[in-house]
């Protein structure tokens, strides 16, 4: 038993991961025009500025500073600045002696740091059009090849994401593939605009001429109402011959749904989710129900005890704000696997925020 970690499902993969060496952490970034819809997401000071958030997260994680814009992406709640999840990721990774990589699957604003770019200069569109992603199959294939390559050098892969409004595009994929996901995806605000998300998804599916069904081609669904990150991560899962830890919440359940649609017999025993306790405890969502509909996939939730943090803004995570992003939960999980205790992880996160 690891203090600060609660596992929903089998402990087997956690025990196996602790014995493996040389992991790699990947943050997959992308943007969509969907995130610019007012009232949908709080992952940016304004809807228009959400296009900078993934690039800023990438720069923070790799460089320790934001270069693509003047200020660090942040959320002000009342008068308190709430640190971006990438600060949690950075603080956690400071304790992990492992390589860190940023995968650009389709960001409008390019990070001014060393990233592996598979986007061909494209980013995601507005899902209401029913034409959200130009070629999700190509992104899947590139992710698959990357999974194959990384498996040759690393004992396991931890892959997270930074994509504003990603729970909405994830909802689109889940619903399009026939899952009962409406009202169950999380969000970065303390209120969850489910009705708005549902309407956007329904409009996109209607305009694409897609009727929700588990028989749908997943690439057709992603092209209609998804985002560039999801097929890239799904490809990485299927291309990897080593365990894959999905560092995120309800967004990455949609990547699992894509895998399941491509191969109904896919063995998920070497795949698990690692997120924050704030996602699992989110009363406006239900990640455990969504993942249980897909397959028997373990969910690991890390509780960093932010309620006792000396950084006031981190306490907002315990009040339903932000919750997850930029692989934060998975980065804390990785730090735990590598032998760090939860108090040391929280203190390192606090140092990163100062």
C-alpha positions as a Markdown table, in Angstrom:
| # | Residue | x | y | z |
|---|---|---|---|---|
| 1 | Unk | 0.0 | 0.0 | 0.0 |
| 2 | Unk | 1.3 | 3.4 | -1.0 |
| 3 | Unk | 0.3 | 6.4 | 1.2 |
| 4 | Unk | -1.6 | 9.0 | -0.9 |
| 5 | Unk | -2.6 | 6.5 | -3.6 |
| 6 | Unk | -6.0 | 4.8 | -3.9 |
| 7 | Unk | -6.4 | 2.1 | -6.6 |
| 8 | Unk | -9.8 | 1.3 | -8.1 |
| 9 | Unk | -9.4 | -2.1 | -9.7 |
| 10 | Unk | -6.4 | -4.5 | -9.7 |
| 11 | Unk | -3.2 | -3.7 | -7.7 |
| 12 | Unk | -1.3 | -6.0 | -10.1 |
| 13 | Unk | -0.1 | -3.4 | -12.6 |
| 14 | Unk | 0.9 | -1.0 | -9.7 |
| 15 | Unk | 3.1 | -3.8 | -8.2 |
| 16 | Unk | 4.6 | -4.6 | -11.6 |
| 17 | Unk | 5.3 | -0.9 | -12.4 |
| 18 | Unk | 7.3 | -0.5 | -9.1 |
| 19 | Unk | 9.7 | -3.2 | -10.3 |
| 20 | Unk | 10.3 | -1.7 | -13.8 |
| 21 | Unk | 13.1 | 0.7 | -14.6 |
| 22 | Unk | 13.6 | 3.6 | -17.0 |
| 23 | Unk | 10.2 | 5.1 | -17.5 |
| 24 | Unk | 9.5 | 8.1 | -19.7 |
| 25 | Unk | 7.0 | 10.9 | -19.1 |
| 26 | Unk | 5.1 | 12.4 | -22.1 |
| 27 | Unk | 2.8 | 15.4 | -22.2 |
| 28 | Unk | 0.7 | 15.4 | -25.4 |
| 29 | Unk | -0.5 | 18.9 | -26.3 |
| 30 | Unk | -3.1 | 20.1 | -28.8 |
| 31 | Unk | -5.8 | 22.7 | -29.2 |
| 32 | Unk | -9.2 | 23.0 | -30.8 |
| 33 | Unk | -11.4 | 25.8 | -31.9 |
| 34 | Unk | -14.0 | 24.3 | -29.5 |
| 35 | Unk | -12.1 | 25.7 | -26.5 |
| 36 | Unk | -12.8 | 29.3 | -27.7 |
| 37 | Unk | -16.6 | 28.8 | -27.1 |
| 38 | Unk | -17.4 | 31.2 | -24.2 |
| 39 | Unk | -18.4 | 29.4 | -21.0 |
| 40 | Unk | -17.1 | 26.0 | -21.9 |
| 41 | Unk | -13.8 | 25.9 | -20.2 |
| 42 | Unk | -11.7 | 27.8 | -17.6 |
| 43 | Unk | -8.4 | 26.6 | -19.0 |
| 44 | Unk | -7.3 | 30.1 | -19.9 |
| 45 | Unk | -7.9 | 33.7 | -18.7 |
| 46 | Unk | -10.3 | 34.1 | -21.7 |
| 47 | Unk | -11.7 | 31.7 | -24.3 |
| 48 | Unk | -9.3 | 33.1 | -26.9 |
| 49 | Unk | -6.3 | 32.7 | -24.7 |
| 50 | Unk | -6.9 | 28.9 | -24.3 |
| 51 | Unk | -4.9 | 28.4 | -27.5 |
| 52 | Unk | -1.8 | 29.4 | -25.5 |
| 53 | Unk | -2.4 | 27.0 | -22.6 |
| 54 | Unk | -0.9 | 23.8 | -24.0 |
| 55 | Unk | 2.2 | 25.5 | -25.4 |
| 56 | Unk | 2.6 | 27.3 | -22.1 |
| 57 | Unk | 2.3 | 24.1 | -20.2 |
| 58 | Unk | 4.9 | 22.5 | -22.4 |
| 59 | Unk | 7.4 | 25.3 | -21.8 |
| 60 | Unk | 6.8 | 25.3 | -18.0 |
| 61 | Unk | 7.4 | 21.5 | -17.8 |
| 62 | Unk | 10.5 | 21.5 | -20.0 |
| 63 | Unk | 12.0 | 25.0 | -19.4 |
| 64 | Unk | 10.5 | 26.2 | -16.1 |
| 65 | Unk | 9.2 | 29.3 | -17.7 |
| 66 | Unk | 6.5 | 30.4 | -20.2 |
| 67 | Unk | 7.9 | 31.9 | -23.5 |
| 68 | Unk | 4.8 | 31.9 | -25.8 |
| 69 | Unk | 3.0 | 34.5 | -23.8 |
| 70 | Unk | 3.7 | 37.1 | -21.1 |
| 71 | Unk | 2.2 | 35.3 | -18.1 |
| 72 | Unk | 2.0 | 31.8 | -16.8 |
| 73 | Unk | -1.4 | 30.2 | -17.6 |
| 74 | Unk | -3.4 | 30.5 | -14.4 |
| 75 | Unk | -6.9 | 30.6 | -12.9 |
| 76 | Unk | -7.8 | 33.4 | -10.5 |
| 77 | Unk | -10.4 | 32.3 | -8.0 |
| 78 | Unk | -11.6 | 35.2 | -5.9 |
| 79 | Unk | -8.3 | 36.9 | -5.2 |
| 80 | Unk | -6.2 | 33.7 | -5.1 |
| 81 | Unk | -4.1 | 32.6 | -8.0 |
| 82 | Unk | -4.5 | 28.8 | -8.5 |
| 83 | Unk | -1.4 | 27.2 | -10.0 |
| 84 | Unk | -1.8 | 25.6 | -13.3 |
| 85 | Unk | -1.6 | 21.8 | -13.3 |
| 86 | Unk | 1.7 | 21.9 | -15.2 |
| 87 | Unk | 3.2 | 23.3 | -12.0 |
| 88 | Unk | 2.1 | 20.1 | -10.2 |
| 89 | Unk | 3.6 | 18.1 | -13.1 |
| 90 | Unk | 6.8 | 20.0 | -12.9 |
| 91 | Unk | 7.2 | 19.7 | -9.2 |
| 92 | Unk | 6.5 | 16.0 | -9.3 |
| 93 | Unk | 8.9 | 15.4 | -12.2 |
| 94 | Unk | 11.6 | 17.2 | -10.3 |
| 95 | Unk | 11.7 | 14.1 | -8.1 |
| 96 | Unk | 11.8 | 11.7 | -11.0 |
| 97 | Unk | 15.1 | 10.8 | -12.7 |
| 98 | Unk | 13.6 | 10.1 | -16.1 |
| 99 | Unk | 13.3 | 11.6 | -19.5 |
| 100 | Unk | 10.5 | 14.0 | -20.2 |
| 101 | Unk | 9.0 | 14.6 | -23.7 |
| 102 | Unk | 6.3 | 16.9 | -25.1 |
| 103 | Unk | 4.4 | 15.5 | -28.1 |
| 104 | Unk | 2.6 | 18.1 | -30.2 |
| 105 | Unk | -0.4 | 16.4 | -31.8 |
| 106 | Unk | -1.9 | 19.7 | -33.0 |
| 107 | Unk | -1.4 | 22.9 | -31.2 |
| 108 | Unk | -2.4 | 26.3 | -32.8 |
| 109 | Unk | 0.3 | 28.1 | -30.8 |
| 110 | Unk | 3.7 | 26.3 | -31.0 |
| 111 | Unk | 5.7 | 25.8 | -27.8 |
| 112 | Unk | 9.1 | 27.6 | -27.9 |
| 113 | Unk | 10.9 | 24.5 | -26.7 |
| 114 | Unk | 12.0 | 21.1 | -27.9 |
| 115 | Unk | 8.9 | 19.1 | -28.8 |
| 116 | Unk | 8.2 | 16.1 | -31.0 |
| 117 | Unk | 5.7 | 17.5 | -33.5 |
| 118 | Unk | 3.4 | 15.1 | -35.4 |
| 119 | Unk | 0.7 | 17.7 | -36.3 |
| 120 | Unk | 1.8 | 18.8 | -39.8 |
| 121 | Unk | 0.9 | 22.3 | -38.7 |
| 122 | Unk | -2.8 | 21.5 | -38.1 |
| 123 | Unk | -4.9 | 21.9 | -35.0 |
| 124 | Unk | -8.4 | 20.9 | -34.1 |
| 125 | Unk | -11.5 | 22.7 | -35.3 |
| 126 | Unk | -14.9 | 23.4 | -33.7 |
| 127 | Unk | -16.8 | 20.1 | -33.1 |
| 128 | Unk | -20.1 | 21.8 | -33.9 |
| 129 | Unk | -19.1 | 21.7 | -37.6 |
| 130 | Unk | -18.8 | 17.9 | -37.5 |
| 131 | Unk | -15.3 | 18.3 | -39.0 |
| 132 | Unk | -13.2 | 18.6 | -35.9 |
| 133 | Unk | -10.0 | 16.7 | -37.0 |
| 134 | Unk | -8.7 | 16.5 | -40.5 |
| 135 | Unk | -7.0 | 13.0 | -40.4 |
| 136 | Unk | -7.2 | 11.2 | -37.0 |
| 137 | Unk | -6.0 | 7.9 | -38.6 |
| 138 | Unk | -2.7 | 9.5 | -39.6 |
| 139 | Unk | -2.3 | 10.8 | -36.0 |
| 140 | Unk | -3.0 | 7.4 | -34.7 |
| 141 | Unk | -0.4 | 5.8 | -36.9 |
| 142 | Unk | 2.2 | 8.3 | -35.8 |
| 143 | Unk | 1.3 | 7.6 | -32.2 |
| 144 | Unk | 1.5 | 3.9 | -32.9 |
| 145 | Unk | 5.0 | 4.2 | -34.3 |
| 146 | Unk | 6.1 | 6.3 | -31.4 |
| 147 | Unk | 4.9 | 3.7 | -29.0 |
| 148 | Unk | 6.9 | 1.0 | -30.8 |
| 149 | Unk | 10.1 | 3.1 | -30.7 |
| 150 | Unk | 9.8 | 4.2 | -27.0 |
| 151 | Unk | 9.1 | 0.6 | -26.0 |
| 152 | Unk | 12.5 | -0.4 | -27.1 |
| 153 | Unk | 14.2 | 2.0 | -24.7 |
| 154 | Unk | 11.8 | 2.3 | -21.7 |
| 155 | Unk | 10.3 | 0.0 | -19.1 |
| 156 | Unk | 7.0 | 1.9 | -19.2 |
| 157 | Unk | 5.4 | 5.0 | -20.6 |
| 158 | Unk | 3.5 | 7.6 | -18.7 |
| 159 | Unk | 1.5 | 9.8 | -21.1 |
| 160 | Unk | -0.6 | 12.8 | -20.2 |
| 161 | Unk | -2.3 | 15.7 | -22.1 |
| 162 | Unk | -2.9 | 19.4 | -22.2 |
| 163 | Unk | -5.9 | 20.3 | -24.3 |
| 164 | Unk | -8.4 | 22.9 | -23.2 |
| 165 | Unk | -12.1 | 21.8 | -23.5 |
| 166 | Unk | -10.8 | 18.3 | -23.8 |
| 167 | Unk | -13.6 | 16.8 | -21.7 |
| 168 | Unk | -16.1 | 18.1 | -24.4 |
| 169 | Unk | -14.2 | 16.5 | -27.3 |
| 170 | Unk | -13.8 | 13.3 | -25.2 |
| 171 | Unk | -17.5 | 13.3 | -24.6 |
| 172 | Unk | -18.0 | 13.6 | -28.3 |
| 173 | Unk | -15.9 | 10.5 | -28.9 |
| 174 | Unk | -17.5 | 8.5 | -26.1 |
| 175 | Unk | -21.0 | 9.3 | -27.2 |
| 176 | Unk | -20.2 | 8.8 | -30.8 |
| 177 | Unk | -18.9 | 5.3 | -30.0 |
| 178 | Unk | -22.1 | 4.4 | -28.1 |
| 179 | Unk | -21.1 | 5.0 | -24.5 |
| 180 | Unk | -23.4 | 6.4 | -21.8 |
| 181 | Unk | -21.2 | 9.4 | -21.0 |
| 182 | Unk | -23.4 | 12.4 | -20.9 |
| 183 | Unk | -23.3 | 14.1 | -17.5 |
| 184 | Unk | -20.3 | 12.0 | -16.5 |
| 185 | Unk | -17.2 | 13.8 | -17.9 |
| 186 | Unk | -15.3 | 16.1 | -15.6 |
| 187 | Unk | -14.3 | 19.7 | -16.1 |
| 188 | Unk | -11.9 | 22.3 | -14.8 |
| 189 | Unk | -14.5 | 24.6 | -13.2 |
| 190 | Unk | -16.3 | 23.9 | -9.9 |
| 191 | Unk | -19.5 | 23.9 | -11.9 |
| 192 | Unk | -19.8 | 21.6 | -14.9 |
| 193 | Unk | -21.7 | 22.8 | -18.0 |
| 194 | Unk | -23.0 | 19.4 | -19.0 |
| 195 | Unk | -26.0 | 20.7 | -20.9 |
| 196 | Unk | -23.7 | 22.9 | -23.0 |
| 197 | Unk | -21.3 | 20.0 | -23.7 |
| 198 | Unk | -24.2 | 17.7 | -24.6 |
| 199 | Unk | -25.6 | 20.2 | -27.1 |
| 200 | Unk | -22.3 | 20.8 | -28.8 |
| 201 | Unk | -21.7 | 17.1 | -29.2 |
| 202 | Unk | -25.2 | 16.5 | -30.5 |
| 203 | Unk | -24.8 | 19.3 | -33.0 |
| 204 | Unk | -21.5 | 18.0 | -34.2 |
| 205 | Unk | -22.6 | 14.4 | -34.6 |
| 206 | Unk | -25.8 | 15.6 | -36.4 |
| 207 | Unk | -23.8 | 17.7 | -38.8 |
| 208 | Unk | -21.4 | 14.8 | -39.4 |
| 209 | Unk | -24.4 | 12.4 | -40.0 |
| 210 | Unk | -23.2 | 10.1 | -37.3 |
| 211 | Unk | -25.6 | 8.1 | -35.1 |
| 212 | Unk | -24.0 | 7.0 | -31.8 |
| 213 | Unk | -23.1 | 3.3 | -31.9 |
| 214 | Unk | -20.3 | 1.0 | -30.8 |
| 215 | Unk | -20.2 | -0.1 | -34.4 |
| 216 | Unk | -19.0 | 3.3 | -35.7 |
| 217 | Unk | -15.5 | 3.7 | -37.1 |
| 218 | Unk | -13.6 | 5.5 | -34.4 |
| 219 | Unk | -11.6 | 7.6 | -36.9 |
| 220 | Unk | -14.9 | 8.8 | -38.4 |
| 221 | Unk | -16.1 | 9.8 | -34.9 |
| 222 | Unk | -12.8 | 11.5 | -33.9 |
| 223 | Unk | -12.8 | 13.4 | -37.3 |
| 224 | Unk | -16.3 | 14.6 | -36.5 |
| 225 | Unk | -16.3 | 15.5 | -32.8 |
| 226 | Unk | -12.9 | 14.6 | -31.3 |
| 227 | Unk | -9.5 | 16.3 | -31.0 |
| 228 | Unk | -6.0 | 15.6 | -32.3 |
| 229 | Unk | -4.6 | 14.4 | -28.9 |
| 230 | Unk | -6.9 | 11.4 | -28.6 |
| 231 | Unk | -5.9 | 9.4 | -31.7 |
| 232 | Unk | -2.2 | 10.0 | -31.0 |
| 233 | Unk | -2.5 | 8.7 | -27.5 |
| 234 | Unk | -4.7 | 5.7 | -28.6 |
| 235 | Unk | -2.0 | 4.9 | -31.2 |
| 236 | Unk | 0.7 | 5.0 | -28.5 |
| 237 | Unk | -1.2 | 2.7 | -26.3 |
| 238 | Unk | -1.6 | 0.1 | -29.1 |
| 239 | Unk | 1.9 | 0.5 | -30.4 |
| 240 | Unk | 3.6 | 0.1 | -27.1 |
| 241 | Unk | 4.9 | -3.3 | -26.0 |
| 242 | Unk | 5.5 | -2.0 | -22.4 |
| 243 | Unk | 2.9 | -0.8 | -19.8 |
| 244 | Unk | 1.3 | 2.5 | -20.5 |
| 245 | Unk | 0.1 | 4.8 | -17.7 |
| 246 | Unk | -2.5 | 7.3 | -18.9 |
| 247 | Unk | -1.9 | 10.4 | -16.9 |
| 248 | Unk | -5.2 | 12.0 | -16.9 |
| 249 | Unk | -8.9 | 11.8 | -16.1 |
| 250 | Unk | -12.1 | 11.5 | -18.2 |
| 251 | Unk | -10.4 | 12.8 | -21.3 |
| 252 | Unk | -8.2 | 9.8 | -21.5 |
| 253 | Unk | -11.1 | 7.3 | -21.1 |
| 254 | Unk | -11.9 | 8.4 | -24.7 |
| 255 | Unk | -8.5 | 7.2 | -25.8 |
| 256 | Unk | -9.3 | 3.8 | -24.3 |
| 257 | Unk | -12.7 | 3.9 | -26.1 |
| 258 | Unk | -10.9 | 4.4 | -29.4 |
| 259 | Unk | -8.6 | 1.4 | -28.7 |
| 260 | Unk | -11.6 | -0.7 | -27.8 |
| 261 | Unk | -13.3 | 0.2 | -31.0 |
| 262 | Unk | -10.3 | -0.7 | -33.1 |
| 263 | Unk | -9.7 | -4.0 | -31.3 |
| 264 | Unk | -12.5 | -5.4 | -29.1 |
| 265 | Unk | -10.2 | -8.0 | -27.7 |
| 266 | Unk | -7.4 | -5.6 | -26.8 |
| 267 | Unk | -5.6 | -6.6 | -23.6 |
| 268 | Unk | -5.8 | -3.6 | -21.2 |
| 269 | Unk | -4.0 | -5.4 | -18.4 |
| 270 | Unk | -0.8 | -3.4 | -19.1 |
| 271 | Unk | -2.8 | -0.1 | -19.3 |
| 272 | Unk | -4.0 | 2.0 | -16.4 |
| 273 | Unk | -5.2 | 5.5 | -15.6 |
| 274 | Unk | -3.4 | 7.7 | -13.1 |
| 275 | Unk | -5.2 | 10.8 | -12.1 |
| 276 | Unk | -5.8 | 13.0 | -9.1 |
| 277 | Unk | -8.2 | 12.2 | -6.3 |
| 278 | Unk | -10.0 | 15.5 | -7.3 |
| 279 | Unk | -11.2 | 13.9 | -10.5 |
| 280 | Unk | -12.4 | 10.6 | -8.9 |
| 281 | Unk | -14.2 | 12.5 | -6.2 |
| 282 | Unk | -15.8 | 15.0 | -8.7 |
| 283 | Unk | -19.5 | 14.9 | -7.8 |
| 284 | Unk | -20.3 | 16.4 | -11.2 |
| 285 | Unk | -18.7 | 13.5 | -13.1 |
| 286 | Unk | -18.2 | 9.8 | -12.9 |
| 287 | Unk | -14.9 | 8.5 | -14.3 |
| 288 | Unk | -15.2 | 5.1 | -12.8 |
| 289 | Unk | -18.5 | 4.5 | -14.5 |
| 290 | Unk | -17.2 | 5.6 | -17.9 |
| 291 | Unk | -14.1 | 3.4 | -17.7 |
| 292 | Unk | -16.1 | 0.4 | -16.5 |
| 293 | Unk | -18.2 | 0.6 | -19.6 |
| 294 | Unk | -15.1 | 0.3 | -21.8 |
| 295 | Unk | -13.1 | -2.5 | -20.1 |
| 296 | Unk | -11.5 | -3.7 | -16.9 |
| 297 | Unk | -9.1 | -0.9 | -16.6 |
| 298 | Unk | -7.5 | 0.1 | -13.3 |
| 299 | Unk | -7.8 | 3.7 | -12.2 |
| 300 | Unk | -5.2 | 5.1 | -9.7 |
| 301 | Unk | -6.0 | 8.3 | -7.8 |
| 302 | Unk | -3.3 | 10.3 | -6.1 |
| 303 | Unk | -4.3 | 12.6 | -3.1 |
| 304 | Unk | -1.5 | 15.1 | -2.5 |
| 305 | Unk | -3.3 | 16.5 | 0.6 |
| 306 | Unk | -3.4 | 20.1 | -0.8 |
| 307 | Unk | -5.8 | 21.0 | 2.0 |
| 308 | Unk | -2.7 | 21.4 | 4.2 |
| 309 | Unk | -0.6 | 23.1 | 1.5 |
| 310 | Unk | 1.3 | 26.2 | 2.4 |
| 311 | Unk | 0.4 | 27.5 | -1.1 |
| 312 | Unk | -3.0 | 28.9 | -0.8 |
| 313 | Unk | -3.9 | 28.5 | -4.4 |
| 314 | Unk | -3.4 | 24.7 | -4.3 |
| 315 | Unk | -6.2 | 24.5 | -1.8 |
| 316 | Unk | -8.6 | 25.4 | -4.6 |
| 317 | Unk | -8.1 | 22.0 | -6.1 |
| 318 | Unk | -9.8 | 20.5 | -3.0 |
| 319 | Unk | -12.8 | 22.8 | -3.7 |
| 320 | Unk | -13.6 | 21.5 | -7.2 |
| 321 | Unk | -11.4 | 23.8 | -9.3 |
| 322 | Unk | -9.0 | 22.7 | -12.1 |
| 323 | Unk | -8.7 | 19.0 | -10.8 |
| 324 | Unk | -6.2 | 17.7 | -13.4 |
| 325 | Unk | -4.3 | 18.6 | -16.5 |
| 326 | Unk | -0.8 | 18.3 | -18.2 |
| 327 | Unk | -0.4 | 14.8 | -16.7 |
| 328 | Unk | -0.5 | 16.1 | -13.1 |
| 329 | Unk | -2.0 | 13.0 | -11.5 |
| 330 | Unk | 0.2 | 10.7 | -13.5 |
| 331 | Unk | 3.3 | 12.7 | -12.7 |
| 332 | Unk | 2.5 | 12.4 | -9.0 |
| 333 | Unk | 1.8 | 8.7 | -9.5 |
| 334 | Unk | 5.2 | 8.3 | -11.2 |
| 335 | Unk | 7.0 | 10.1 | -8.3 |
| 336 | Unk | 5.3 | 7.7 | -5.9 |
| 337 | Unk | 6.3 | 4.6 | -8.0 |
| 338 | Unk | 9.9 | 5.9 | -7.9 |
| 339 | Unk | 9.9 | 5.8 | -4.1 |
| 340 | Unk | 9.0 | 9.4 | -3.1 |
| 341 | Unk | 6.5 | 9.8 | -0.3 |
| 342 | Unk | 3.4 | 12.0 | -0.8 |
| 343 | Unk | 4.6 | 14.7 | 1.6 |
| 344 | Unk | 7.8 | 15.1 | -0.3 |
| 345 | Unk | 5.9 | 15.3 | -3.6 |
| 346 | Unk | 3.6 | 18.0 | -2.2 |
| 347 | Unk | 6.5 | 20.0 | -0.9 |
| 348 | Unk | 8.3 | 19.8 | -4.3 |
| 349 | Unk | 5.1 | 21.0 | -6.0 |
| 350 | Unk | 5.0 | 23.9 | -3.5 |
| 351 | Unk | 8.6 | 24.7 | -4.4 |
| 352 | Unk | 7.7 | 24.7 | -8.1 |
| 353 | Unk | 4.8 | 27.1 | -7.4 |
| 354 | Unk | 6.9 | 29.6 | -5.5 |
